[in-house]
């Protein structure tokens, strides 16, 4: 139907520690330091080091959050230990979307519930997202998000909401939201059925 449209909104995604070791990062690092990385320690050596307790930071939990904390601490020059009950990235944090959103859902609550606290969350989320994108550009990249509209009234509803979000985001926004027709959307996302 011709009244269907899709709104686009970009968000930043944070990958897991495995993405940190992506090919581009490895190639960049190889240019900086041509020597190969040290061989991984054997399990017994690692356990002995933990027993000695000569660590600045011990992170418990090797999911996405724990690995991120360990990576950040190691990047700051701290001696870090990371322990995990199961296998790394096997817990609940490894199953999250890894999206660093700018708080667009908080804006809807702020407007409809007249809640200033929710509006503050929007500003906080925008600020944190920008800080993460600036501090760890190797871990973040914009990911376009499309919201389908199936009823005519959804088009002005989402358009107004996302334009309000664009206004609130200001310079901390990743990109401006846009409206696409159904036909225009299929040109961009060619895997959609007609």
N, C-alpha and C positions, 0 to 999 in steps of 0.2 A: 504494500500500500504506500502511496506517495506521502502520507502524513507521518510516516515513521522516520525517526532521525536518531543519530547517535551523537553524544557529546564526548569530546575527548579531553582528558585531563592527564597531565604527566605527573608521575611520582618517581621518587628515587628508590632504588632497590639496593639492599645490602646483601651481598652474597656471603656464604659461609667461608670458613677459613680455607677451604679447598679452592675457592675462586681467587683468594689472595695469592695462591701459587699458580695463577693462570699463566698461559704461555707468554702473553705480553709482558707480564711482570718478570717472569724468569728471563726473558730476552733482555729486558732493560737492566736487570741486576747483573746478568752475565757480562754486559758491556762495562759496567762499573767495576766488577771484581771478577777477573777471569778464572780464579781458582774455584774448584768444585766445592760444594757444601760439605761440611764434615759428615762422616758416616754416622748414622743414628746409633745411639748407645743401646746396648743389649738391656733387656728387661731387668736383670739382676743389678747392673750398674745404675740404672735409673732408680730402682728401689733403695739401693744403698745411699744414693745421694739424698733421697727423701728422708731416710732415717737419720742422716747426719744433721738435717735441719738447717742447712746453710742457704736458706732461701729468703729473699725479700718478700715475696708474695707466693702464697699457695692458693690456687684456684680449685675449688671443689665443683666439679660438673663440667664435662667436656662437650656441651651442646654449643649452639651458635653463640650464645651469650658468653659462656665460660671461655670459649676459644677466643672470642673478641677481646675479653678482658685480659687474657693471657698475652695475646698479641700486642695489645696496647702497652701493657706493663713491660714486656720484653723490648718493645720499640723505644721505651723511655730508659733503657739501660738497666732495668732491674733483673735480678735473678729470679726466675719464675718456675714454679712447679704446677703441673696440671694433672689432677686425678679425676677419674671417671669410673663409676660403678660398673657400667656395661662397656659398650664400645663408643668411641668418640662420635658425636653427632647422632646418637641413637635415642636421645631423650626427647622430651616435648619441645624444647626450644629448636630442635632441628626440623620440626614439622611446621613451624610458623611460616608465614608468607615472605618474611624478610623484607617487607615493604616499609620504608620510612616515609610515612605519609605526612602531609602538612596540616592535618587536623580538620579536613573538610567536614567530616561527620560531626565534629564538635560545633561547627558553625550552625548547622541545622538545629541542634539542640539549643544553642544560645538564642536563636531567633524565636523558635516556637515556644520555648519555656521561659523566655526573657531572663536567661541565666548568664550573668556577667562572668561567673566562674568558668563556664564552658567557652566563652569568648577568649578568656585568658589562656585556656588550653590550646586554642587555635594559634595564638601568638607564640606560645611556648613550643608547640610542635613545629611551627615554621622556623623558629630560631634554631632549634635542635637539628632539624633536617639540614639547614644551611651550614651549620657548624660541622656536621658529619661530612657533608659533601666537600667542604673546604679542607677539613683535617684528614680525610681519608678518601681522596678521589679515586684511588686504586681499588676501593671496596664498593664504590657507589656508581650507579649509572641511571640516567632517566629511563623510565619505562612508561610508555603511553598506556593509558587506561581508557576504555570506552564504556559508556553507560548506555544501554539500549533503551529507547522509548517506544512503547507499544501502543499507548493511548495518546490522543492529540494533546491532552492537558499536561502530560508529562514533559513535553517539549518546553513550554514557557516556565514550568516549575523548575526543572533542572537548569535551564539556561539562566534564570534569575539567580538561583542558588550558587551556581558556579561562577557567574560574573561577580556576585557579591564576594565570593571567596577570592577571585582574582584581585579585586579591589583591596581586600584586607591583606592579602599576601604581599602586594606591592613588589618591591625589589627582591623579596625573599621567595617569590614564586618561581617555579621551574620554567613554566611556559603558560601562556594564556589558553583558556579553554575555548573550544570551537564547536560549532554545530555542523554535522554532516548529514546529508540526506541518506536514505537507504542505498541509493545507487552510488553515491560518493563513497560511502563506507565500504561497499563491495569492491571498489577500485583500490582502496587502501588495504583492506583485509580480504584478499582475494579468496581465502579459504571458506568464507561464509557462503551459505547456500542462498539462492534467490528467494 
